Every structure is written in structure tokens, then in C-alpha cells.
Amino acid sequence: MSFLKLSHLEKSFGASHVVRNFNLEVERGEFISLLGPSGCGKTTVLRMVAGFEKPDVGSISIAGKDVTALGVRRRDIGMVFQAYALFPNLTVAQNVGFGLKVQGTARSEISARVQEMLALIGLPDKADRYPYQLSGGQQQRVALARALAPRPKVLLLDEPLSALDAKIRVSLRNEIREIQKALGITTIFVTHDQEEALSLSDRVVVMHKGVADQIGTPFEVYNAPATRFVAGFVGTLNTLEAEVIDAATGTVALGAQRLVLDRPLPPGPVTLGLRPEMLHMEGGPAYLTGRVMASDFLGSVVRVRVDVAGQILALDQFNSTRRAPPRVGEELRFGLNPSDVLVIAPAG
């Protein structure tokens, strides 16, 4: 049985239908990311799990217990917010121990648990500091420790890294994942950052207009997107409009060029998707030809933009000292594997 189960959740604010028939089953100890653009409903789902919002329809259960009607404090949930939300007048130790104090835990037990949490987040020497004396990354670590100190059943993280600079964000997200694995705590993480979701999660829920468009492992969501939205939102994707000229073999026309996909396709127009890293200047089982429109040297990667039958594709290749980047204006023949080409369903 799933440890956390969300069944047919619906939520509206006035005339705005924010969450639509949302279903999710999470195993004990699993790390799930809710990924999507602003306004897609991901934070509303998180707030319903936490108890800050009540669903109009549907139910929420934790460890087999229906908590839909329970208040925030009775759900046994830890939550970390984007803005840290530390008490400025309390020390780090007092912040971390706050939830335990509210629970009526003995002072000696609070002290031991606080020290354990500070060691876990790598700040054992900051117990007597105040939040203003800490960096943003350190404050977020303290917020995480405070959420974990009462030993909650579920940890909820609402864009906890978005206020931090890029280098600290990468470091802290790795620490969060290590702590989550060490504790084995069931975790829901809300983010609009694809890299965060793909690198952290056991599974990713891609949300669009209040609906879970796809639920799958990072590998599945990236390589086999279920909808046009997922294909375009997760990662960088080239799209090509083509015409199927042989439905049985999946042969498509791109202007005067032909590409055989070796799979049956319905006749007529079709949209193809190609990740930039799936195109190779070294060659491949199939080829396309285009004129180089731009060639950007980005250090470890060279991004080349190529005009193929009036449509622009981005092609990413690792930098090599043995090969100069293509020049603007030259004709480039590049390879691909037909099995890597996505056939994107029409927008629903």
C-alpha cells in the first residue's frame, strides 16, 4: 500500500480551477518532484498535502490514515519554504528545537535532538547564532533541520532553493538528497527548475494547467515525454514540421530531404522532436543536411544552429581540441538515429 496517497484532488479559487483530478501514490522513502511553470497548481497540491488548503474534492491519506480533514499540526508533516521563515529573534538552536518545544518534548531530549540535527546539516558550531548572522544557504539548512527535528512522516519542500545563487543551489540540493536518503523520509519537492527535478527525484510529476501531464522517472520523462507540453517543457527540444510520405515505413519529407523513421506513421503532417544532444557531426545511421546559422562556443559544449528546410535545429556537441566549431554559412551534414526521433502528438 502506498505511504502517501492523493486521490482525485480538485481545487478552485473563485472561477479559477487550479488543480484538476490530481492523483498520486508515493511509496515510503520516495523523493517526488512536482515540476511545472508558475500557475500550474504544483504549490497548491503541496499546500493541500500540508493542510494549508482544503481540497474541494478528493482525499489525502498518510500511512493508511485519511488526513483530509485534519489540521496542519495533526498531519505529522515537516515543511520548508522558499523564504526560510526562521524566527529572527530565536537562535539557530531555538529555531531547530521550536517544533519539539510545541510538542511538549522534554528539554534534555530537545537539546540532544537539536545537536543531532545541526550535525546532520553541517552546522554544529552555529547553535548560538541568529538567522541574520548566517548566509542564505546556512539559513535554509537550519529551516530543513527545523522541519526534520520532530521526525515527521512526510517532508514538503516548496521551492526551497530558488532564492539562492546557482553554486550554492547545486551544493545544497545535493545535501538535501543525501539527508533525505539517510533518513529515508518520504519527500515532495516543488520546483520550476528542470535540472533540480531531474537530478534529485525518484519520480517527477510534470504539471500543466492543474493536471499531472506525466508521472515517471527522470529518464522516462526526459526521453519519452507523454504529451506535447512535457516534450517542450522538460529539457531543450527541437521540433520539426514534416510530411509523412510513406506511412508503412514512416518516411517523412523535410523539403527535398527524406528521413526514414522505421515505424508506421499516420499519413499527413507530423511534428518531430529531436534533443540537441541526439544530433551528431560525426555521423549516424541517418543524415540531414542544413546550413549553419550560428555556432556558439560555450566551453565544454558547442551549440550549433542549423537551417534544415527553413526550420532551425540546435545541435550540441562536446568541445574537442581536434575539431574546430562549424563556420556560419557552411553546409553541415549531421547524423542521427531514427529511434531517437520523437513523434509528438497534437496539442490537446
Secondary structure by P-SEA (a helix, b strand, c coil): cccbbbcbbbbbccccccccbbbbbbccbbbbbbccccccaaaaaaaaaacccccccccccccccccccccccccbbbbbcccccccccccaaaaaaaaaaaacccaaaaaaaaaaaaaaaccccccccccccccaaaaaaaaaaaaacccccbbbbccccccccaaaaaaaaaaaaaaaaaacccbbbbbccaaaaaacccbbbbbccccccccccaaaaacccccaaaaacccbbbbbbbbbcccccbbbbcccbbbbccbbbcccbbbbbbccccccccccccbbbbbbccccccccbbbbbbbcccbbbbbbbccccccccccccbbbbbbbbccccccccccc
